[in-house]
Amino acid sequence: MNTISLERRRLGDEPPTRSAAEDMVVFERVQKTYDGRTLVVEDLNLAVRRGEFLTMLGPSGSGKTTTLMMLGGFEQPTSGRILLEGQAVERLPPERRDIGFVFQNYALFPHMTVRENVGFPLRYRGVKGAEAARRIEDALEMVQLGGLGERRPAQLSGGQQQRVALARAMVFNPKLILMDEPLGALDKQLREHMQIEIKQIQQRLGITMVYVTHDQSEALTMSDRIAVFHQGRIQQLSDPVTLYEQPENRFVAGFIGDNNTLACELAGTENGLVVVRMQDGTRLLTTGPAGSPGESMTVSLRPERLGLDTGSRQGAHNRITARVLDKTFLGDRVRLALEAFGDARLVASLPAAEGAAIVPGCTVAMACAAADCRTLTR
Amino acid sequence: MWLPAYATRSERLGRLFVVLFAVAVLVFLIGPLFVVFPLSVSKDPFFTFPIKEYSWRWYADFFENTRWTKSLVNSLIAAVFSTALATLLGTLAALGISRPGFPWRKAVMALMISPMIMPVVIVAVGAYMFFGALGLTDTRTGLVLAHAGLAIPFVVVTVLSALSTYDANLTRAGASLGAGPVSVFFAVTLPLILPGIVSGALLAFAVSFDEVIVALFLTGADQRTLPVQMFSGIRDQINPTIMAAASLLTTVSIALFVLLSLIRRVRRA
């Protein structure tokens, strides 16, 4: 495990030693408060690996942007250390950190042409003449803006401005690139296109990127790893699949995708599976962390993992009898609002063909695999 | 007039009243110009209407009389230097005040703006006593300093308004791209707030060029400015040359105003 988990740090363990070559950025016990009372960032420990695309995901006010601003040098941590390639940078001004930054509103210089904008960082690095011109052209080519060098930012569309901002942040080969919700202002189609394009550029150049967004699907699409922020803390740090399949706590389970969260208590363990008792006494086979028997916990279950019981399912699974309260047609799928385990509400999402015969008021037999039922203790 | 078709009779009547009232206000404000300018080109040495014969003699008199030309030069010198000083200090003040986390912003702003609100005669008396102790009365330096003080709020206000539309992320972007604070200021901030600074400078020039009360207190015969010269001219003898001087002053003010509007139009485009 390359990252310091919050659990370990709370227990006061020493952080595992890591080679500076592997970690581009390390946050060590970083705290930030603006008013001296509330901590916007509480005890942040995070390592960004060289060459990875790391997303800080969270609702507004979760501390993700503040963390990015501290890394960029626009905010100072109240306490703790930030290491960039092994060197402490908390006291280093932004212009000496060698970090590219793409702002939410792009922050292109309106009085300069595209070429002057992209050439700006080269001016302050002593790159001149033909060399500068070549690098500017290369950067513009990379974002497919060759030939628009003489335009002003105001003459470009939102997507083009976004590309200029990206080219400008990359042209000086910074150590890493930070992005603060850079696609927020674009329409859905362009946003999805730019997600793929940014990811491709990042992979092609092998550059380290730290990306901030509140859009969970954007995070899942683009990231190598995602740090979920909530209330100034990292709730979970994992790759997108793990984050989706194995949320570590209720917040992550609810924030990433749709999820049913059901109250239950621990009954015991059985063949490596966790057995829980629902409020009406139904036993459910689940996976995930287990506490002590009788402890109340939560089971999370994705709507699309709850299917009709066809009797043909492989492996350990659960049968659930539920009453259909409502059915919503979504085109390719139907969404069922169900009542099960007494009066618990849950949602199932079925392929439209499978759900065609179901009408509100009827009782359905549902099934789900134990692997898809995740226990949450927090 | 500019009312929807469904406007009631009383709404139409109300609108008519507003328009008439606005016209009356404008006539009242601009009316004096229509007296001063014709009188300045009347040949008659007495202020009489209607004007029988037109002539530029009072303008010729203005430019031949060294008392008038000297006061004009004095005014220009005082205005240029106080404008330069007010623009520099006012811009720096605005930059500081607009920074996030500037302490006691409201109190500092109130102090900074106070010359705009305070009765000028109080500023004049204060400056007279204070500068007297420093030996600055009857000097150009004293006049320039006092006028700069009066003009600074105008620069602060216009530059602050320019900065309010300035995106602080541009400064951050400049820094992230490797430019230090001074470089960022000259390469990014200054070009973008320049229209605001020039507007402030034009207002500062107008403040100094038209100012009479402080100048009355602080100037001797050698530094006498054009408005002061007019003021004493009116007291001593009524002479149509004053009308010529007044027309010139007005022309300069109008020119400054036109320039200001042009700058604002360019800024918006």
Interface residues (C-beta under 8 A of the other chain):
Chain A: G72 G73 F74 P93 P94 E95 R97 D98 I99 G100 F101 F103 Q104 N105 A107 L108 F109 P110 H111 F120 P121 R123 Y124 R125 R168 A169 F172
Chain B: D167 N169 L170 R172 A173 G174 A175 S176 L177 G178 A179 G180 S183 A187 V188 P191 L192
